[in-house]
Amino acid sequence: MEKFRTVLDFCLSHQKVLGYSAVSLLTAGSERLFSVVVFQCPCNAWNMLYGSVFLLVPALILFLLGYLLNVRTWRLFTGCCAPGRCCCLIHRRRCWRYFRVLWLVTVSAAVAPLTWIAVALLGANFYECAASGSSLLQRHLCQGRGTQCHEQVSRIPCGGTLPQEAQTFVSLRAQSQVLGWILIASIMALGLAVTCINRCRSPVSFLQLRFWKIYLEKEREVFERKAKEHATKLAERNLKCFFESTDPEPFQTPSNKDWQQISSLYAFNTKGQYYSMIHKYISANRGTSIRSTEEDVFSPALGFVDGTAFNEMGTI
């Protein structure tokens, strides 16, 4: 039991890294499966389109799926243009905050598509097929050699060979793998630089960040338990009144405004130390707006606060 708790604590402490690693591994496995089972380069005039579709379209789908599954996306857009309310996106003061949150969502959503492209480039099948159908490459390799040379270039992915003079100028598989390693190295360097900058500009210390994440995990657990208890009591009261034809007893439950306030995006303010929007809400006077002001700061180092979701399965 103690070992299990140690493993659980490790997972909670590194859930972001482990999550990105799991997404990357699943994406890499899917790419290998597609490359071996599904992909068959036509080795004709369709090479460029066919190879490009397999290289880029799955990456685009994964990118859009990353937006769809990200909690911050729906925290940002849910109710922002509800009937009877002024659309939040047309306020200039809020636009910059929205774009900063969207940037964090974009970074998270880009992990899977970049992994797909990097693994595909290392495998070289998609790139080799697409590049062999490029008219620019064909003209470069086949100057003064006629249309037969163009057909030979298109058949490279299927085991075709080029004239001896042209073979010294091109190695599509080598090009693809070099680009793949350059992309991986660039992503790692950029990720390290961004992480260092975000941590350097963090408004709180390292140990407080660790405490903050522990608090959010416990708040999520208690919220789900209390929400189920509250919903059960409300359902029992309503059904009892329905079946027994009695008047309902008074039942205190959060209003729409209360839900809207605790569902808004978190922003850090040095004047008040709050670990979540619920914490901020119960610390303020009931009825007072707790939405972000110009003094609030959307720190990338605290992006995990809005990344904690309360859903039916109790997962983040």
C-alpha positions as CSV (number, residue, x, y, z in Angstrom):
1,M,0.0,0.0,0.0
2,E,2.9,2.4,0.8
3,K,4.5,1.6,-2.5
4,F,1.2,2.3,-4.3
5,R,0.9,5.7,-2.5
6,T,4.5,6.6,-3.5
7,V,3.7,5.8,-7.2
8,L,0.5,7.8,-7.0
9,D,2.3,10.8,-5.4
10,F,4.9,10.6,-8.2
11,C,2.2,10.6,-10.9
12,L,0.4,13.5,-9.3
13,S,3.6,15.5,-9.1
14,H,4.5,14.8,-12.7
15,Q,1.1,14.4,-14.3
16,K,1.7,17.1,-17.0
17,V,5.0,15.5,-18.2
18,L,3.5,12.0,-17.9
19,G,0.4,13.1,-19.8
20,Y,2.5,14.6,-22.7
21,S,4.6,11.5,-22.7
22,A,1.6,9.2,-23.0
23,V,0.1,11.3,-25.8
24,S,3.4,11.3,-27.7
25,L,3.8,7.5,-27.3
26,L,0.2,6.9,-28.5
27,T,0.8,9.2,-31.4
28,A,4.0,7.6,-32.4
29,G,2.4,4.1,-32.2
30,S,-0.5,5.3,-34.4
31,E,1.9,6.7,-37.0
32,R,3.9,3.5,-37.2
33,L,0.6,1.5,-37.6
34,F,-0.6,3.8,-40.3
35,S,2.7,3.7,-42.1
36,V,2.9,-0.1,-42.1
37,V,-0.7,-1.1,-42.6
38,V,-2.5,1.7,-44.4
39,F,0.0,3.7,-46.4
40,Q,0.8,2.6,-49.9
41,C,2.5,5.2,-52.1
42,P,1.0,5.1,-55.6
43,C,4.3,5.9,-57.3
44,N,2.8,8.1,-60.0
45,A,1.5,11.6,-60.4
46,W,-0.5,11.3,-57.1
47,N,2.7,11.0,-55.0
48,M,2.9,14.6,-53.9
49,L,-0.8,14.8,-52.8
50,Y,-0.9,11.3,-51.3
51,G,2.3,11.7,-49.2
52,S,1.4,15.2,-48.0
53,V,-2.1,14.1,-46.9
54,F,-0.6,11.3,-44.8
55,L,2.0,13.6,-43.3
56,L,-0.1,16.7,-42.5
57,V,-3.8,15.9,-42.4
58,P,-3.5,13.5,-39.3
59,A,-1.4,16.1,-37.6
60,L,-4.2,18.7,-38.3
61,I,-6.8,16.3,-36.9
62,L,-4.8,15.7,-33.8
63,F,-4.3,19.5,-33.3
64,L,-8.1,20.1,-33.6
65,L,-8.7,17.2,-31.2
66,G,-6.3,18.7,-28.7
67,Y,-8.4,21.9,-28.7
68,L,-11.6,19.9,-28.4
69,L,-10.4,17.9,-25.4
70,N,-8.7,20.8,-23.6
71,V,-10.6,22.0,-20.5
72,R,-9.4,25.6,-20.9
73,T,-11.0,25.8,-24.3
74,W,-14.5,25.3,-22.8
75,R,-13.8,27.4,-19.8
76,L,-12.9,30.2,-22.2
77,F,-15.9,29.9,-24.6
78,T,-18.8,28.5,-22.6
79,G,-21.3,31.2,-22.1
80,C,-19.1,34.0,-23.4
81,C,-21.8,35.0,-26.0
82,A,-24.9,33.8,-24.2
83,P,-28.3,35.4,-25.2
84,G,-28.8,38.6,-23.3
85,R,-25.1,39.0,-22.6
86,C,-22.6,41.1,-24.4
87,C,-20.1,38.9,-26.2
88,C,-16.9,38.8,-24.1
89,L,-14.7,38.5,-27.1
90,I,-15.6,42.1,-28.4
91,H,-14.1,43.7,-25.3
92,R,-10.6,45.0,-26.1
93,R,-9.4,44.7,-22.5
94,R,-10.4,41.0,-22.4
95,C,-9.1,40.1,-25.9
96,W,-5.5,40.0,-24.8
97,R,-6.3,37.7,-21.9
98,Y,-8.3,35.4,-24.2
99,F,-5.4,35.2,-26.6
100,R,-3.0,34.4,-23.9
101,V,-5.1,31.6,-22.7
102,L,-5.6,30.4,-26.3
103,W,-1.8,30.4,-26.7
104,L,-1.5,28.0,-23.7
105,V,-4.2,25.8,-25.3
106,T,-2.4,25.9,-28.6
107,V,0.9,24.8,-27.0
108,S,-0.8,21.8,-25.3
109,A,-2.7,20.9,-28.5
110,A,0.5,21.0,-30.6
111,V,2.2,18.1,-28.7
112,A,0.4,15.3,-30.6
113,P,0.6,16.8,-34.2
114,L,4.3,17.7,-33.8
115,T,5.0,14.1,-32.6
116,W,3.2,12.7,-35.6
117,I,5.2,14.8,-38.0
118,A,8.5,14.1,-36.3
119,V,8.0,10.3,-36.2
120,A,6.7,10.4,-39.8
121,L,9.9,12.2,-40.9
122,L,12.1,9.7,-39.1
123,G,10.2,6.8,-40.8
124,A,10.6,8.7,-44.1
125,N,7.9,6.9,-46.0
126,F,5.5,9.8,-46.2
127,Y,8.2,12.4,-47.0
128,E,9.8,10.1,-49.6
129,C,6.5,9.6,-51.4
130,A,5.6,13.3,-51.3
131,A,9.0,14.6,-52.4
132,S,9.3,12.1,-55.3
133,G,6.1,13.6,-56.7
134,S,7.4,17.2,-56.5
135,S,7.7,18.9,-59.9
136,L,10.6,21.0,-58.6
137,L,12.6,18.0,-57.6
138,Q,11.8,16.2,-60.9
139,R,12.9,19.2,-63.0
140,H,16.1,19.5,-60.9
141,L,17.1,15.9,-61.3
142,C,15.9,15.4,-64.8
143,Q,17.3,18.3,-66.7
144,G,17.8,17.2,-70.3
145,R,16.8,13.6,-69.5
146,G,13.2,13.5,-70.9
147,T,9.9,12.3,-69.4
148,Q,11.2,8.8,-68.6
149,C,13.4,10.3,-65.9
150,H,10.3,12.0,-64.3
151,E,8.6,8.6,-64.1
152,Q,11.8,7.1,-62.5
153,V,11.7,9.8,-59.8
154,S,8.1,9.0,-59.1
155,R,8.9,5.3,-58.6
156,I,11.7,5.9,-56.0
157,P,9.3,4.9,-53.1
158,C,8.5,1.7,-54.8
159,G,12.1,0.6,-55.3
160,G,12.8,2.5,-58.5
161,T,16.3,3.7,-59.3
162,L,17.5,7.0,-60.8
163,P,20.2,7.4,-63.4
164,Q,23.7,7.2,-61.9
165,E,24.3,11.0,-62.4
166,A,21.1,11.9,-60.5
167,Q,21.7,9.5,-57.5
168,T,24.6,11.6,-56.3
169,F,22.3,14.6,-55.8
170,V,19.4,13.2,-53.7
171,S,18.7,10.8,-50.9
172,L,15.0,11.4,-49.9
173,R,15.1,9.1,-46.9
174,A,18.2,10.8,-45.5
175,Q,16.6,14.2,-46.0
176,S,13.5,13.2,-44.2
177,Q,15.4,11.7,-41.2
178,V,17.6,14.8,-40.9
179,L,14.5,17.0,-40.9
180,G,12.9,14.8,-38.3
181,W,15.9,15.1,-35.9
182,I,16.1,18.8,-36.5
183,L,12.4,19.2,-35.7
184,I,12.7,17.1,-32.5
185,A,15.8,19.0,-31.3
186,S,14.0,22.3,-32.1
187,I,10.9,21.3,-30.1
188,M,13.0,20.2,-27.1
189,A,15.1,23.4,-27.1
190,L,12.0,25.6,-27.5
191,G,10.2,23.7,-24.8
192,L,13.1,24.0,-22.4
193,A,13.5,27.7,-23.1
194,V,9.7,28.4,-22.6
195,T,9.6,26.3,-19.4
196,C,12.6,28.2,-18.0
197,I,11.1,31.5,-18.9
198,N,7.7,30.6,-17.4
199,R,9.3,29.3,-14.2
200,C,11.5,32.4,-13.9
201,R,8.5,34.6,-14.2
202,S,6.4,32.6,-11.8
203,P,4.7,34.8,-9.1
204,V,5.1,32.0,-6.5
205,S,7.9,29.8,-5.3
206,F,8.7,26.2,-6.2
207,L,7.3,24.6,-3.0
208,Q,4.1,26.8,-3.1
209,L,3.5,25.5,-6.7
210,R,3.7,21.9,-5.4
211,F,1.3,22.8,-2.5
212,W,-1.0,24.5,-5.0
213,K,-1.2,21.3,-7.2
214,I,-2.0,19.2,-4.1
215,Y,-4.7,21.6,-3.1
216,L,-6.3,21.5,-6.5
217,E,-6.3,17.8,-6.5
218,K,-8.0,17.6,-3.1
219,E,-10.5,20.4,-4.0
220,R,-11.5,18.4,-7.1
221,E,-12.0,15.2,-5.0
222,V,-14.1,17.1,-2.4
223,F,-16.1,19.0,-5.1
224,E,-17.1,15.8,-6.9
225,R,-18.1,14.1,-3.6
226,K,-20.1,17.2,-2.4
227,A,-21.6,17.7,-5.9
228,K,-22.9,14.1,-5.9
229,E,-24.3,14.5,-2.4
230,H,-26.0,17.8,-3.2
231,A,-27.4,16.5,-6.5
232,T,-28.7,13.4,-4.7
233,K,-30.5,15.4,-2.0
234,L,-32.0,17.7,-4.6
235,A,-33.2,14.8,-6.7
236,E,-34.7,13.0,-3.7
237,R,-36.6,16.2,-2.6
238,N,-38.0,16.8,-6.1
239,L,-39.1,13.2,-6.7
240,K,-40.6,13.0,-3.2
241,C,-42.7,16.1,-3.9
242,F,-43.7,14.7,-7.3
243,F,-44.8,11.3,-6.1
244,E,-46.4,12.5,-2.9
245,S,-47.9,15.6,-4.4
246,T,-46.5,17.9,-1.7
247,D,-45.0,21.3,-1.7
248,P,-41.2,21.4,-1.9
249,E,-39.2,22.4,1.1
250,P,-36.7,25.3,0.8
251,F,-33.4,24.0,-0.6
252,Q,-30.3,26.1,-0.8
253,T,-28.3,25.7,-4.1
254,P,-25.9,27.9,-6.0
255,S,-27.4,30.3,-8.5
256,N,-26.5,30.7,-12.2
257,K,-24.4,33.7,-11.3
258,D,-22.5,31.7,-8.7
259,W,-21.7,29.0,-11.2
260,Q,-20.6,31.5,-13.8
261,Q,-18.2,33.2,-11.3
262,I,-16.4,30.0,-10.2
263,S,-16.3,28.8,-13.9
264,S,-14.4,31.9,-15.1
265,L,-10.7,31.9,-15.9
266,Y,-8.3,32.1,-13.0
267,A,-6.0,35.1,-12.7
268,F,-3.3,35.8,-10.1
269,N,-3.4,38.9,-8.0
270,T,-0.8,39.7,-5.3
271,K,-3.4,41.5,-3.2
272,G,-5.3,38.2,-2.6
273,Q,-3.8,34.7,-2.4
274,Y,-6.4,32.4,-3.8
275,Y,-5.7,28.9,-5.1
276,S,-8.8,28.5,-7.2
277,M,-11.9,30.4,-8.3
278,I,-13.9,28.6,-5.6
279,H,-11.4,29.7,-3.0
280,K,-11.7,33.3,-4.4
281,Y,-15.5,33.2,-4.4
282,I,-16.0,32.0,-0.8
283,S,-13.4,34.6,0.3
284,A,-15.3,37.5,-1.3
285,N,-18.6,38.9,-0.3
286,R,-21.5,37.0,-1.8
287,G,-22.8,38.9,-4.8
288,T,-19.5,40.6,-5.5
289,S,-17.9,39.9,-8.9
290,I,-14.7,37.9,-8.7
291,R,-13.9,38.0,-12.4
292,S,-10.5,39.2,-13.5
293,T,-9.6,42.9,-13.5
294,E,-6.7,44.9,-15.1
295,E,-4.6,44.2,-12.0
296,D,-4.8,40.5,-12.4
297,V,-2.1,38.5,-14.2
298,F,-2.5,35.4,-16.4
299,S,0.7,33.6,-15.6
300,P,1.7,30.7,-17.8
301,A,3.3,29.0,-14.8
302,L,-0.2,28.9,-13.2
303,G,-1.9,27.5,-16.3
304,F,-2.6,24.2,-14.5
305,V,-5.3,25.9,-12.3
306,D,-7.7,26.1,-15.2
307,G,-6.6,22.7,-16.4
308,T,-8.3,21.0,-13.5
309,A,-11.7,19.7,-14.7
310,F,-14.6,18.3,-12.8
311,N,-16.4,15.7,-14.9
312,E,-18.5,12.7,-14.6
313,M,-15.6,10.2,-14.4
314,G,-13.6,12.2,-11.9
315,T,-10.6,12.6,-14.1
316,I,-8.5,15.7,-15.0
